[in-house]
Structure formats: structure tokens, C-alpha cells
């Protein structure tokens, strides 16, 4: 086994562990997602990272938009659930693997991103142990894109400094590339459905208004919650720097919509940031 290839950590837990089952399940989610017309160039995206039975349908609403798009590079920004560190960690290995195969890391772009600022490092921090937030995005990408490479990024601290640094770095290395930025995040955790929906509405409102600074302030003051708040705000800022001038929240659900238990739910949202066509 190649030590430079990050092996699946949550296959069989968050999503099916067998290739045939995973292929079938992701295809089902994508087929059930309605096609949405986005009038412009897609630059950034938000997708949830829970188990597929809970958030797969929400994620598919965004991933279906990538079908037939000419994208060969995907930068994925995730939070760290398993270890604490202060930097922005770009995976320094060769590839990420899922039951559907391996996805090569764009080493040149990863190095350029790390060279942008000392706070961005090439490291295994945040990519090891049983971290799931980045991994669960990959099977969807493997189903909707053909030949592509990834830049896997895990944010340690979600500080304003890290957010600005990462946004600037991504804008620098992705300029004029056929690239997409994905932020991996769930919303509020373990409130009753009414409270969760109220808090999550604030997130949807700020994302729909493409107001990254207001979203960061709401997160900072605890008015709303996202486990990937830093990645989402960084994605919004980088998308703007790369030309995005519109945003759209695609679908919101919470775990209670699946289980029927509304006493303690987790919120999920998919959204996109794009550059509107100018006639």
C-alpha cells in the first residue's frame, strides 16, 4: 500500500464500503436531484459532509450541476474534526483514495498554495485518522467529473486571518484555471428542529445574499453555527476574487427530515457561487 495515498477512513461508515454499492448509491442521489439552471460560470460550492443517508440528497443537488462541465481541478476546503492545529493544511501526499478509485493531488498547485503564505503548510495534519469531511465529497466528484485532480485543504483555526489568507491564496493559484472550489460543512448540531431551522435560516440568508463578512460575524457571535464556517467563508471570498458575483442556496434539510426525530437534528445545505453571464 502506497503510504503517499490517503486511504479511505470512513468507507462503510459514512458511505458504502463496496465499490458497486457506492457507485449505485451516488448514482441514485444524482438521478433524484432535479437539474437546476445556473446562468453563468460556476466557481464555488458548499456541500454537506454527513453520512450519505442523511445528507446525500442535499449534496447531490449541488454535484449534479457539475455534469458536463469542463473542470479539471478541484480545491476542497474542510474543517478538522479529529485534531487541533492552527495552520491551513494542504495534503502533501500523492492522492486520495475511495472505493471508486484514486484521485491524484495536483502537487504543483498544492506547492504554489503553500508558497503563498507561511500559514499554509504542506502536511498530513487534518488529513489523517478518521477525518471524514473532505473524504465524503470525493465519490460524488468521481461520478460527475472525468479527468480531474484535487487540492485537499483542511483548515485548523477558522480565524479571519486564516480565511483571508486562504481566499487570497486560492485566488492566486486558481486564476485562469478550469477549477472549482468546494467548501465542506454541515450547519447547526443537536438542537430541536425549530431552533435549528431558525439558526440555519441565518446561514442560508447570508449565503444567498453572498455576504461573507456578515456570515462570519454571525458565526463569531454564535447566532448561527457551521462546523465548516471558515471553509465556507473562505470559499465565498475566493469565489468573489475569481469573478463570482452571484450566489444561490440550492437545498436545505436537516436530519429530522430523514429520521423523523425532531428533538436533536443536524442541518445541511448545498449552495453555489457563480459569475453571471453578461449578455
N, C-alpha and C positions, 0 to 999 in steps of 0.2 A: 504494500500500500504506500503510495507516494505521500510522504509527510508534508509536502507543499500543497497538497489538495485538501481543502477543508471538507471533511466527510459529513454526511447528514447527521444531525444531532437529534432531531425531533420527528424523523420519519417513523410512522407507526404510532405517533402520539398526536401531533397537530394535524397530520395529513396521512393518507395511506402509505404504508411502507413498501408495498409491492408496485413495481412499475405499471403493470396492467391496470391495477385498481386506481392508482394515482392518475394515470392518463385518462381513464374513463370518468373519474370524478371531476377533474378540472374541465374536461370537455363538456360535461353536463352543466356545470355552473356557467360556462361561457355561452352555451346554447340557450340557456334560460334567461340570459341577460339581454334586454332589448337593445337594439342598435340605436345609438344617440348621435345626432349630427353635431359635431363641434366645428364651427365655421372659422377654422384657422389652423395654425401650426401648433401642435401640442408640444409643450416644453417641460411641464412639471405635473406631478400627480401625487395624490395621497391615497394610500390603501391600508386597510387594517391588517393585523397580524395575529389574530386569534386562531383557534382551531378551525379548520375549514367548515365543520358542521355549523359553527356559529357565524363566521364572517365571510365564508367563501362566496356567498351570493353578492355581498357588498363589494368585495374585491373584484369580482368578475365584471361588475358594472363598469369599472374603470378599465380593466385589462382588455375587454372586448374592443375598446377604441383603438387598440394598438394593431389589430389585424390589418394587414396590407400596408402598414406604414413603413417607410424607409428609415429604420432606426438600427444602428449597428453598435451603439454604445449606451449603456445604462448605468448611471450613478445611483446607487441605492443608499439612503441615509436611514439609519436605525438607532434607536436607543439601546442602552445596555441594561439588561435585567439581572445579569449574573455577577458582574464585577464592577467595582468602582475605580474610575480613573478620571483625570481632569482633561486629558487631551482629546483630540479628534483622531480616531484610529482608522487608518486605511489598511486593509488586509495586505500583508506582504508576501502572501503565498502565490501559487500559480493559478489555482482555480477553486471554485466551489462546486461540490457535487450534490446531486439529488438522485432519487431513484430513476429519474428520466435521463440522467447523464451528467456530464461535467460542463461547466461554463467557465471559460478562460477569463482570467483577470487581465485587463489592459494595463500591463506593467508600466508602460511608458507614461500613460496618463496618471496612473497612481503615483509614480515618482514625481511627475510635474506638480501634482496637487500637494504632495508633501513638501516639495521645494518652495511652495508659495509662502509658507509661514511656518516657523518652528513649532507652533501649537498643533499643526497637522503632522502626524507621525505615521511611518510605515511600521505596523505592529500586528501582533495577534490579539492584543487587548480587545475585549468585546466580541471577538470572533470565535473564541474557544468555549469550552464547557458545553452547556446545553442551551446556549443563546438561540432564540428562535425567530426574533423579529425580522431579521434580514432573510434568513433561510426560507421562510414560508412564502416569500414573494417569488422565489425563483421558479417553481413549477409552472406558475401562471405565465411568466415570461417565456419559458421554454415552449409553451403551447402556442403563443401568439406571435413570436418572432422567429426568424430563421437563423441567420448567422449574426451573432452579437457577442460582445464582450461586456464585462461589468467592472465597475469600480465600487467595491464593497466598503462602506463607511459606517463606523459606529461612533456616535457622539458620547463622550463621557459626561462632562458637565454641559448643561444646556444654558450656559451663560450668554448674555448679549454679546460679549466679546467673541466667544466661540461661534455663535450664529453668524455674526458679521464676517468673521474670518473665513468660515466655510463657504458662505454665499459668494464672497469675492473670489475665493479660490476656484470654485466650480465655474463661475462665470468666465474666469480666465482660461481654464483648461478645456472648457466645452464650447467656447466660441467657434462658430463656423463648423461645428461637428454635427453629424446626424445622431444627436444624443437626446436622451430623456433623463430627467431626474425624478426619482421616486422617494417619497417620504413614507416610512412605515410607522403607523401609530394607531392605537386604539384611543378611545375617549375616556369618559369617567368610568370609575370602577366601584362596584358594590354598593351603590345607592339604590333606594327603591326607584321604580320606573319613573314616577312623577318627578322626583328630584333629578334623576339622571337626564331625563328629556329636557328639563329646564336648563341645566348646566350645559348640556351638549348643544342646545339651540344657540348659545352664545358662540360656540366654536363654528357652527355652520354659518352663522351670521357674519362673522369676521372673515371667514374663508370666502364666502360668497361675495363679500364686499372687497376682497383682495386687500384687506387691511392687516398686514403682517405686524405692524407696530402695536395696533390695538389688541390683536390676538396675544402677543407676547405679554402685554400689560395685564390682560385678563388672566392669563396663566400665572403670572408673577404674584398677583394679588389673591389667587385662589378662587376667583369667581367661576372658573371653568378648569377642567383637567384634561390633559392628554399625556400618556406615557411617552409619546414621541413628540412632545411640543417643540423642543428645539429643532429636531429634524424637519418638522413641518414649516416652522417659521423660516428656517434656512432655505428650504426648498422654495418658498414663496419669494424670498428676497433674491435668490439666484435666478429664478424664472423671470422676475422683472428685469434683472440686469441683462438677461439674454433675449429680451424683447417681448415677454408676455405682458399683455395689457388687459386681459380678461380672466375671470375665474368662474368656475361653476361647481357647486356641490351636486353630486350625482345621486347618491343614495345614503340614507341614514337608517340604521336599525340598531336594536340592542339585543342582548342575549335572551331577554324575556320574550321577544318575538318568536324565538325558536323553541325555547323550553316551556313557555307558559308560566314560568316562575318570575313574577314581577317584584319580588321582595328585595333582591340584590342582583343588579344587572351590570353588564359592561357595554359601553356604547361603541359603535363602529360607523365610520364614514368613509366614503370614497369621493374624490374631488379632482378637478383638473385645472391647470393654469395654461393659458394658450395665447398666442398672438393672433388677434382677429384679422381676418382678411380685409384688406383695404381695396375697394374697387376703384 
